[in-house]
Amino acid sequence: MLPNRMNLPKQVEEQLKRLKQYTGVTPNVAARIAFFRSIESGFRYHDDGRKLDGALVLDKVTWLGETSQVTELMLQLEYPELDDKESMKAWSAHVEDGISSIRSSKSIVELSVRLV
């Protein structure tokens, strides 16, 4: 289960904010898209000592929205041994992995083409 308050690494947070400037897609929605793109790609989280040092600390409901239950179930299926804090790091790693393929989108049209 993910903790109620979650954040990302500063670098990922900046990429999400930049994506919002270009496309209008809010960081929480972009993080949801990135997470599921990463899961679909087969990426696997391994603890690499990453720091979740971003300033954008949002509650779980804001970050995940209606995908909350599915996101937590996916994390539990992939990583049944992780505790809350480690699950947040795994979620963060998936967001970081998934954002790499969409972060350079300069418009909502370009983003939508990348999602196909």
HUQUI-V639055 format. One record per residue. N is the residue number from 1. RES is the residue in one small letter. PHI is phi in radians with two decimals (* if undefined). Layout:
# HUQUI-V639055
n:N res:RES phi:PHI
n:N res:RES phi:PHI
This chain:
# HUQUI-V639055
n:1 res:m phi:*
n:2 res:l phi:-1.41
n:3 res:p phi:-1.19
n:4 res:n phi:-1.24
n:5 res:r phi:-1.99
n:6 res:m phi:-2.35
n:7 res:n phi:-2.54
n:8 res:l phi:-2.18
n:9 res:p phi:-1.11
n:10 res:k phi:-0.97
n:11 res:q phi:-1.06
n:12 res:v phi:-1.18
n:13 res:e phi:-1.00
n:14 res:e phi:-1.12
n:15 res:q phi:-1.13
n:16 res:l phi:-1.14
n:17 res:k phi:-1.16
n:18 res:r phi:-1.12
n:19 res:l phi:-1.08
n:20 res:k phi:-1.11
n:21 res:q phi:-1.05
n:22 res:y phi:-1.41
n:23 res:t phi:-1.95
n:24 res:g phi:1.51
n:25 res:v phi:-1.39
n:26 res:t phi:-1.14
n:27 res:p phi:-0.99
n:28 res:n phi:-1.19
n:29 res:v phi:-1.21
n:30 res:a phi:-1.09
n:31 res:a phi:-1.14
n:32 res:r phi:-1.10
n:33 res:i phi:-1.05
n:34 res:a phi:-1.07
n:35 res:f phi:-1.02
n:36 res:f phi:-1.25
n:37 res:r phi:-1.09
n:38 res:s phi:-1.17
n:39 res:i phi:-1.02
n:40 res:e phi:-1.10
n:41 res:s phi:-1.34
n:42 res:g phi:1.61
n:43 res:f phi:-1.03
n:44 res:r phi:-2.15
n:45 res:y phi:-1.37
n:46 res:h phi:-2.29
n:47 res:d phi:-1.05
n:48 res:d phi:-2.11
n:49 res:g phi:1.28
n:50 res:r phi:-1.07
n:51 res:k phi:-1.81
n:52 res:l phi:-1.65
n:53 res:d phi:-1.84
n:54 res:g phi:-1.23
n:55 res:a phi:-1.52
n:56 res:l phi:-1.46
n:57 res:v phi:-1.76
n:58 res:l phi:-2.08
n:59 res:d phi:-1.32
n:60 res:k phi:-1.00
n:61 res:v phi:-1.11
n:62 res:t phi:-1.21
n:63 res:w phi:-1.10
n:64 res:l phi:-1.77
n:65 res:g phi:0.97
n:66 res:e phi:-1.27
n:67 res:t phi:-1.57
n:68 res:s phi:-0.94
n:69 res:q phi:-1.14
n:70 res:v phi:-1.13
n:71 res:t phi:-1.05
n:72 res:e phi:-1.13
n:73 res:l phi:-1.14
n:74 res:m phi:-1.07
n:75 res:l phi:-1.13
n:76 res:q phi:-1.16
n:77 res:l phi:-1.19
n:78 res:e phi:-1.34
n:79 res:y phi:-2.35
n:80 res:p phi:-1.13
n:81 res:e phi:-1.53
n:82 res:l phi:-1.44
n:83 res:d phi:-1.48
n:84 res:d phi:-1.01
n:85 res:k phi:-1.15
n:86 res:e phi:-1.20
n:87 res:s phi:-1.11
n:88 res:m phi:-1.14
n:89 res:k phi:-1.14
n:90 res:a phi:-1.15
n:91 res:w phi:-1.01
n:92 res:s phi:-1.06
n:93 res:a phi:-1.10
n:94 res:h phi:-1.17
n:95 res:v phi:-1.09
n:96 res:e phi:-1.08
n:97 res:d phi:-1.12
n:98 res:g phi:-1.24
n:99 res:i phi:-1.22
n:100 res:s phi:-1.05
n:101 res:s phi:-1.52
n:102 res:i phi:-2.15
n:103 res:r phi:-1.14
n:104 res:s phi:-1.61
n:105 res:s phi:-1.13
n:106 res:k phi:-1.79
n:107 res:s phi:-2.72
n:108 res:i phi:-1.15
n:109 res:v phi:-1.16
n:110 res:e phi:-1.10
n:111 res:l phi:-1.09
n:112 res:s phi:-1.12
n:113 res:v phi:-1.16
n:114 res:r phi:-1.18
n:115 res:l phi:-1.49
n:116 res:v phi:-1.40
